Amino acid sequence: MRASVVAERLAAHGFVAADEEAAELVESAAGDEAGLEALVAHRLTGEPLAWITGRAVFCGIEVIICPGVYVPRWHTEPLALRAVRRVPAGGVAVDVCTGSGAVARLLAAHRPHARVLATDADERAVGCARANGVEAYTGDLFAPLPAGLQADVVVGVVPYVPAPDLPLLQRDTFTFETPLAYDGGTDGLDVLRRVVRDSPRFLRPGGALLLELGADQSDTLAADLHRHGFDTAAVIRDEDGAVRGIEATLRREHFGSSRRERWFTA
């Protein structure tokens, strides 16, 4: 079956990137016609393409994607690249809610002499991250990290979708993916607030916290960041100007400073 035929079938079912997806499916089938037909059938159900092909490209790096594991999105790339900039050559970075380990793998690729650790509560995700060469641990946020760890960077793509907005996500999302990867509680900030609260115990003074979040959540989270010792937070935007995350720095002075947080747009 030619790629053009596959693309026509995908387009007829409403897939907007039919040509690109068809090329990936044909490549994965490697000339096996029956195998290709099975791959196409899976995709037509709405199953994530990366689960079918077993891979995804993130910031130019190919990442192994295991079935059932959260697929890294393009809109996380600006956050991940900002995190790379904050990791010293021989530093330490922690990626919480790592999923496939895409962000952690990117950090390790750009900082080969740094130690990059990752955590996830889902054992499947941890196994996938390890398959990508990541030092990954199973557990809730910071709980499984080695005792006494002090990092230069903590980064996380944690659940941040407000629970009332979950039904607004793409129709096929929860046919295959778990709501746990998205559900951030009533205002979407439940897990974000926990990371802000707990990360100072694992960050060196002057270290960076980078979190993906929604468009209107940075202002709401500002008070939490200041209360837990963070200062100088930047709003991270993509090339279209959409808010994709925040970058905050742990103050070097003792907690309780009267300095006010300063926000600026990156």
C-alpha positions in Angstrom: 0.0 0.0 0.0 1.5 3.4 -1.0 1.8 6.3 1.4 -0.6 8.3 -0.8 -3.3 5.7 -0.3 -2.8 5.6 3.4 -3.0 9.4 3.5 -6.3 9.4 1.6 -7.8 7.0 4.1 -6.6 9.0 7.1 -7.8 12.3 5.5 -11.2 10.8 4.9 -11.5 10.2 8.6 -10.5 13.7 9.5 -6.8 13.4 10.3 -5.4 16.8 9.5 -1.7 15.7 9.1 -2.6 12.8 7.0 0.5 12.9 4.7 3.0 13.1 7.6 1.2 10.4 9.5 1.0 8.1 6.5 4.7 8.4 5.9 5.4 7.4 9.5 3.1 4.4 9.3 4.6 3.2 6.0 8.1 3.6 7.5 7.1 1.6 10.6 5.6 -1.2 8.5 8.9 -1.6 6.7 7.3 -3.2 3.6 5.0 -5.5 5.5 1.6 -5.0 3.8 -0.4 -6.9 6.4 1.5 -5.0 9.2 0.8 -1.7 7.6 -2.9 -2.5 7.3 -3.0 -3.3 11.0 -1.1 0.0 11.9 -3.6 2.0 9.8 -6.5 0.2 11.5 -5.1 1.2 14.9 -4.7 4.8 13.9 -8.3 5.0 12.5 -9.5 4.2 16.0 -7.8 7.4 17.3 -5.0 5.6 19.0 -2.0 8.0 19.4 0.4 7.7 16.5 3.4 7.5 18.8 2.0 4.4 20.5 1.6 2.8 17.1 5.0 3.6 15.7 6.8 3.4 19.1 8.5 6.8 18.7 8.1 10.5 18.6 10.4 13.4 17.8 10.9 16.0 20.6 13.1 19.0 20.1 14.7 17.2 17.2 15.5 14.0 19.3 13.8 10.7 18.6 12.2 9.3 21.8 10.9 5.8 22.4 7.2 5.9 23.3 5.6 2.9 25.0 1.9 2.2 24.7 -0.1 3.7 27.6 2.5 6.4 28.3 1.9 10.1 27.9 3.1 11.3 24.5 5.3 14.5 24.7 3.6 17.5 23.0 5.2 20.1 20.8 4.0 22.9 23.1 6.3 21.5 25.8 9.4 22.2 23.7 9.9 25.9 24.7 9.9 24.9 28.4 12.3 22.0 27.8 14.7 24.2 25.9 14.6 26.9 28.7 15.4 24.1 31.2 18.5 23.1 29.2 19.8 26.7 29.5 19.6 26.5 33.3 21.4 23.2 33.8 25.2 23.7 34.4 27.6 21.6 32.5 28.2 19.3 35.5 25.0 20.1 37.3 22.0 18.1 38.5 18.5 18.3 37.1 15.2 16.6 38.2 12.3 16.0 35.9 9.0 15.2 37.8 6.1 13.6 36.1 8.6 12.5 33.4 6.2 10.4 31.3 8.3 8.9 28.5 11.4 10.8 29.8 11.5 13.1 26.8 12.4 16.2 28.7 15.0 14.4 30.8 16.5 12.8 27.7 16.8 16.2 26.1 18.5 17.6 29.2 21.0 14.7 29.2 21.7 15.0 25.5 22.6 18.7 25.8 24.4 18.3 29.2 26.1 15.0 28.9 28.2 15.6 32.1 25.2 16.5 34.2 23.2 14.1 36.3 19.6 14.0 35.2 17.0 12.2 37.3 13.3 11.7 36.7 10.3 10.5 38.6 6.8 9.3 37.7 4.0 7.6 39.7 3.3 5.3 36.7 5.5 2.3 36.5 4.9 2.1 32.7 6.2 5.6 32.3 9.3 4.9 34.4 10.0 1.8 32.3 9.7 3.9 29.1 11.9 6.6 30.5 14.6 4.0 31.4 14.3 2.7 27.8 15.2 6.2 26.7 18.3 6.0 28.9 16.9 8.1 31.7 17.8 7.6 35.4 14.1 7.2 36.5 12.4 6.3 39.7 8.8 5.3 40.5 6.9 7.4 43.0 5.0 10.6 43.7 6.9 13.7 42.6 10.0 14.1 44.8 9.3 11.1 47.1 11.5 8.6 45.3 14.6 10.8 44.9 17.8 9.8 46.6 18.3 11.3 50.1 20.2 14.6 50.2 19.9 15.3 46.5 20.4 19.0 45.6 19.5 20.0 42.1 20.2 23.0 40.0 17.0 22.6 38.0 13.6 21.1 38.7 11.3 20.8 35.6 7.9 19.3 35.3 5.0 18.8 33.0 2.5 18.0 35.7 -1.3 17.7 35.4 -2.7 21.3 35.2 -6.0 21.1 33.3 -8.9 22.3 35.6 -11.2 19.4 36.3 -14.3 21.3 34.8 -12.4 21.7 31.5 -11.5 18.0 31.0 -14.6 17.4 28.8 -13.3 20.1 26.5 -10.1 18.2 25.6 -9.9 16.4 22.2 -12.5 13.8 21.8 -10.2 10.8 21.6 -8.0 11.8 24.5 -9.5 9.7 27.3 -10.4 6.9 25.0 -6.7 5.9 25.3 -5.0 8.2 27.8 -5.7 8.4 31.6 -7.2 11.6 33.1 -4.5 11.4 35.7 -2.1 12.9 33.1 -4.3 16.0 32.8 -6.4 16.5 35.9 -5.1 19.3 38.0 -8.0 19.7 40.4 -10.7 22.4 40.5 -8.5 25.2 39.3 -5.8 23.1 37.7 -3.2 24.1 40.3 -3.3 21.2 42.8 -0.2 19.4 41.6 1.6 22.7 40.5 1.2 24.0 44.1 2.6 20.8 45.5 5.7 21.0 43.3 6.2 24.7 44.2 5.9 23.9 47.9 8.2 20.9 47.9 10.8 21.8 45.4 12.9 24.1 47.6 14.0 21.1 49.6 15.6 19.7 46.5 16.9 22.9 44.9 20.2 24.7 45.6 19.8 28.4 46.3 19.7 30.1 42.9 18.3 27.0 41.3 15.5 27.1 38.8 12.0 25.7 38.8 10.3 25.4 35.4 6.7 24.2 35.1 4.3 23.9 32.2 0.9 25.5 32.9 -2.1 27.1 31.3 -2.5 30.6 30.0 -4.1 32.2 33.0 -2.3 30.2 35.7 1.0 32.0 36.0 -0.6 35.0 37.8 -2.5 32.8 40.2 0.6 30.8 41.0 2.7 33.9 41.7 1.8 34.2 45.4 2.7 30.5 46.0 6.0 30.9 44.3 6.9 34.0 46.4 5.7 32.4 49.6 7.9 29.4 49.1 11.1 31.3 48.4 11.1 31.9 44.6 11.8 35.2 42.9 12.2 36.6 39.4 9.7 34.4 37.5 9.5 34.5 33.7 6.5 33.6 31.7 7.6 31.2 28.9 5.8 31.7 25.6 5.9 29.9 22.3 6.6 31.5 18.9 3.0 32.5 18.6 3.0 34.2 22.0 0.9 31.6 23.8 1.8 31.0 27.5 3.5 27.6 27.9 5.1 27.8 31.3 7.0 29.6 34.0 10.6 29.8 35.1 11.3 30.8 38.7 14.5 31.1 40.7 14.9 30.1 44.3 16.1 33.1 46.3 19.6 32.9 47.8 18.7 34.7 51.0 16.7 33.1 53.8 13.0 32.4 53.3 10.7 35.1 54.6 12.3 37.9 52.7 10.0 40.9 52.2 11.1 41.3 48.6 8.2 41.1 46.2 8.2 38.8 43.3 9.0 40.3 39.9 7.3 39.0 36.8 8.3 39.6 33.2 7.6 38.1 29.9 10.3 36.0 28.3 
